[in-house]
Amino acid sequence: MKCDDYILRVEGLKKHFVLRRSLLTKILTRERDCTVRAVDGVDLVIRRGETLGLVGESGCGKSTLGRTILKLYEPTEGKILFRGEDIAGWRGKQMDLFRRSAQIIFQNPYASLNPRKTVRDILSVPLLKRGVKDPKEREEEMVTLLEKVGLKPWHIDSYPHQFSGGQRQRIGFARALAMKPEFIVCDEPVSSLDVSVQAQILNLLSDLQQEMSLTYLFIAHDLSVVYHVSDRVAVMYLGRIVETAPTEALFEDPKHPYTRALLSAIPSVDRETRRKRQILEGVVPSSIDPPSGCPFHTRCPQAFTECRLCAPRSVEVDSGHHVACHLYV
Amino acid sequence: MLMRVRTVARNLCGLLYLICRHPSALIGLVILVAYVVMALFAPVLAPYPPNTGSVRQSFLPPAWQEGGSPAHLLGTDHVGRDILSRIIYGARVSLWVGVLSVAISMVVGLVLGAISGYYRGIIDDVLSRFAELLMAFPFLLFAIGVMAILGPGFFNLIAALTFKSWVEFFRLVRGETISEKTKEYVEAARAQGQSNFRIVTGEILPNIIHSVVVLATLRVGYMIITEASLSFLGIGVQPGVPAWGSMVDDGRDYVRTAWWVSTMPGLALLLLVLAINLFGEGLRDILDPRLKVD
């Protein structure tokens, strides 16, 4: 793939968190420091202008991956290539540029806005960062931004607690857009909103994407939302990507046993579909001590000896359809 | 800039309005203001200089008692000094010590607490252990020890009081910083490339300053009590400076015959600390469930 095809490419990315025990705990309980392997070797390509959906159960490392890509967390291992350049060593001016091009929208609209700041305060920070020094110009741009995300100009002097959840999410949007980014990580932007508001926000997302030619990494656990917005979908399990495919292909012909289970868990009113549902047994293993071999083998209905021994490599089974499973090697 | 001044003014007016609707906070504030006025205008308000008196006038009872004179409303002490005048002058020492020691403790606690809570790691370990060490000493005993080493005097007193008192602020600010730090608005600020200093002062601080203010108010009362205790023990401010604690001490030997010498400054102290606590707790009620701006 040529480098102008993709905006961001991740190679072997790992993010491990070390849980430190205090000296006293170590002596008394003999517990050692342990490592949480939140993201454990992820390869991912995000193409310019697309929406890549990232799905998985709670705690599988989706959000951590999103944040590590933006260098909000320092990666433990692996490469992040932004427009073909490794951002590992970026500091100062270069980092500022990266921050400008890559932004994030959060899940919780109540925690993502500083309760002590007005919309004006919230929006002036990124504008000042971008170098809009003239107050008049800034004011104008803020009004344009508010209108763009569907808010009124007179909202500018209001505090976050005066808005509803959906409106707050729009402010979070405006804040990200103020940087004029190319790439936005949407970390479950609609999962804490009402279904009716979800639709509005999703439409806003896709309108803005076309208008400003944005690229999204859309993190979600709601598969119907992902189906609605994504061009391609990546399925994550226990810190690894198990399957990547164009949305249609993934939903019509899921390859990985985990993806199949995930898809069959979509609620349905049709009795026939409900009967065929395949429910996964057990819970997600701990990422402190992940299983050997394929991380999914403990719950996989089709697991065999090989799965326990070595981790499967990702293979392309169809054009653009990658699966990491021993069934397809 | 003008916008900001207006916002601050509007918030202050809103706060004042809320205080007026909270009876105990209002009572506390009124008494507190009265004390501050008293301390500021002591030379004008006091009928006599604080340190002069004649032995012939000693042990005059308060005006409403038999033998009392309207010239000395609250009576005189064992060397004939006017107790009311000394109480008025004594308010200066109490308020100064209370406000100054709390202000210094607050600044130290705020800076160290924010650093500790934001960066964690080794700095946090060292500072927290040191704070715990200081917490293990009883406050008054610690202050007596420090004063015994430094000797009496206004600034030594402030030093003795601050030396341990910053820990309270440190622990509060550290805890609040840790809990605020994990919220997504801080991450958004990092995603915008804001510096750590900016994040702490511009994003986190405005969210925790309210609990710090409440703690500060309540601590002022505690500091004043401690100062009075030290002055009572004779290791407070310089001898000769009228302080309520040493006035109580002066009358200690005559409590049976001339109760007013000890009681009057004691009452002044009681009323001031009561007012501070009423105000502080009222402020907590008003600010804690998040100040409604509009």
Contacts between the chains, C-beta under 8 A, distances in Angstrom:
chain1	res1	chain2	res2	distance
A	67	B	187	7.4
A	70	B	191	6.0
A	72	B	187	5.9
A	72	B	190	5.7
A	72	B	191	6.1
A	95	B	193	6.6
A	96	B	193	5.1
A	99	B	191	6.5
A	99	B	192	6.3
A	99	B	193	3.8
A	100	B	193	7.7
A	102	B	191	8.0
A	103	B	191	6.1
A	103	B	192	8.0
A	104	B	187	7.4
A	104	B	188	7.0
A	104	B	191	4.9
A	106	B	184	4.3
A	106	B	187	7.3
A	106	B	188	6.8
A	107	B	184	7.6
A	108	B	184	5.9
A	111	B	183	4.5
A	111	B	184	4.6
A	111	B	185	6.5
A	112	B	183	7.9
A	112	B	184	4.0
A	112	B	185	5.6
A	112	B	188	5.9
A	113	B	185	5.7
A	114	B	185	4.4
A	114	B	203	5.6
A	114	B	206	7.4
A	114	B	207	7.0
A	115	B	207	6.7
A	115	B	290	7.1
A	116	B	206	4.0
A	116	B	207	5.6
A	117	B	206	7.5
A	118	B	7	7.9
A	120	B	3	8.0
A	125	B	189	7.2
A	125	B	192	5.9
A	125	B	194	6.8
A	126	B	192	5.2
A	129	B	192	5.7
A	129	B	193	6.1
A	129	B	194	7.7
A	159	B	293	5.7
A	161	B	290	7.5
A	162	B	294	7.5
A	172	B	188	7.4
A	175	B	188	6.6
A	175	B	192	7.9
A	179	B	192	6.8
